[in-house]
Amino acid sequence: MDLRDTIRTYRLFSGSYDFVFGPVFHPGRKEAVRVANDRPGQRILEVGVGTGLSLPYFRPDSHVTASTSRPRCWPRQAPRRAAEARACRCAARHGCRASRFRDNSFDAVLALYVASVVPSPARFAAEMRRVCIPGGKIVLVNHFTSENWALRFMERRVAHLARHIGFHADFPLDTFLRDSQLTEREIRPSNLFGYWRLLRCINEKPASTI
């Protein structure tokens, strides 16, 4: 899968994303922020912030860095929400690659509906682990391959087409956890019909860096 496909698809739908997908993804988005941002004064990175729908839900005393894939993909909704939320001190950074940040820069890292649209989920997870402090939280909400045989069959049938629009339709949870080396502490269903899942992970790595 090519990142350019993901960016092209995002540009196509960014104007209508809030209306089409906002309500569907809202429960997982709100709950993930609550799980990640549960203490005062946290430094938090949200990777792939999109139109900034999550920003109003952060604590007033949090320090949030919101990142996106490319400057041209940073829609006007996100900086406006960052300015209006007053729910956090939010700094926008272009570049969804966490490589732009130093090791152990954040107490928690949040990735909402992002893991299945990056070219290399393992590399993506490794970067989240690198910039998160040892023992910090990494919280994801994402679609993973369904445990229902009928839905799983459909996901595999459309997997080839989905890759051309920048999305992993066949995205097994066990494979992602193995390749990402994330240590999950909780996995729960999320959003409509529980089709998505929320992962709460602890960043187990040496105190220096990985």
N, C-alpha and C positions, 0 to 999 in steps of 0.2 A: 504494500500500500504506500502511496506517495503522499507526502504532506501537502503537495500542491493540490491534490484532489480534495483534501479536507478543507483547505483554505478557499478553494473555488466554490465548494458547496456552502461553506459558511457565509461567504459574501452573498450568495444567491438568496439565502434564507434569513440573514440577519435582520432585515427590516420587518419580517413577520414572525420572528422567533418568539417574542414575548406573547403574542396573541395565540399562536398555534401550540407552542410547547410550554409556555410559562405555567399555566394552571396544572398541566399533567405532571410536571416535574417539581412542583412547588413543595409538596410534603417532604420529599427526600432532601431537597435543598435546605429547607428550614431546619430539619432535624440534624443534618450533617453539621451545620454551623453550630447548633446547640451542643453537639457532642464534642466538636473540636475546640470551641471557644467557651470552656467551662470555668476558667479561672481569670482573675483580674490581671491586666497588664501584659497579656500574651502578645508575642510577635508571631503573626500568622501569614503564611503565603497561600493565596488561592491561585492555583494554576489553571489557566484557561477560563478566565472570569466571564467571558462572553459579554452579554449586555448588562452585567452587574446586578442581576436579580437577587443575588444572595447578600449584597452589601448592607441592606437595612437591618439584617438580623444579627450582626456582630455586636458584642458588648460595647458600651460607650468608651471603656478604657482600653480597648484593644488597639494594637498597631498592625494594620493589615496592609500587605503588599499584594496587589492584584496584577496578574500578568496575562498577556494574550499573545497570540502567535506572531502577528506582524502589525506594524503601525497602521496599515490600511484596514486591518481587521478590527481595529479598536473603535467600535461604533459609538456614536455620540451619547447613547443611553448610559454607558458605563461611567464615564467621568461625571456626568450629571448626577447619577445616583450616588457616586462617591462624595460629591459635594453636598448633596442634599440630605444624605442619610443621617449625618451627625451621630451615627451609631458607632463610628470608629474613626480613627485617624487612618486614612487610606492613601497609599502612594501607588500610582499606576506605573507599571513597568512593561515595556514592550518586549516580547520574546518569551514564549511559554517554556523555553528551555531553562531549567533551573540552574544551568551552568553559568548563568549571569550572576549568580549569588555565591557568596563564600560558604565554606563548610560550616555547619552548625549555626546558621543564621536565624532559624525560626524554631519556636516552641512547638508549632503544629503546622502541618501542610494539608491543604484541602484540595481535592480534585473531584469536581462534579461533572459527570457525564463526559469525561475526557479520555479515560484509559483505553477505550475501544476505538478512538479516532486518531491515535498517534501511530506512526509507522512502526515503532519498536516499544511495546509496552514494558519490556524488561528494562530497557535503557531509561525509559520515562520513570519507572519506579526507583531505579538506582539513583537518579538525580534527586528525587524527592527524599530518599533516605540520606543522601549526602548533605543536603542543606538543612535537614531537620536535626535537632539536637539528639544525643543519645537518650533514649527513654521517652522521647517526644511522641506526639500523636500524628498519625497519618490516617486521614479519613477520606474514603472514596464512596461515591454513589455511582453505580454504573449498571448497564445491561450486561448480563452474562448468559451463556447458553442455557436455555430453559431445561428444567428437569422433566418437563412434560414431553413425552415422546413425539406427539404430533407437532408441537411448537418447535421442538428441536429439529425435526425433519424439515420443516419449512425454513428455519434459519440456515441450515446447511445448503438447502437448495438455492437460496438467494445470496449466499456468501460471496460468490464470484462477482455478482453484479454490485453488491454493497461495497466491495473494495474499490470500485471505480468512482464511488462518490465519497470515499474516505471514511469508511466505517467497517469495523469487524463485526459482522452479523453472527458468525460462529465463534464465540469468545468464551471458552470454558473457564470456569472459576478455578478449578484445581490447577489447570495449566498456568493461569496467571499468577496464582499464589506461589507455585513452584519456581517459575521463571523470575518473578519479582523479588523473591526472598523476603517478602513482607511477613511479619508475624501477626496473624490476625487474632484479636481478642474477642471480637464479636462480629457475627454476620447476621443481618436481619433483612426480611423483605421490606421493600419500600415502594411508594407510589401506587398507581392504579393496579389492582389485582396482585400486588407484590411482585410484578414482573421484573423490577429492578431490585438491586440489593445494596445495602449500606454496609461497608466494611470499616470497622474500627481496628486500627493496627497500632502496635507499639514499635518504635524504631529501635530495634536491638542491634547495636553496633558498638565497637570500642569507643572509649571516651574521646579519643583523638579524632579519627575520621575513618571512613571505610576505604 
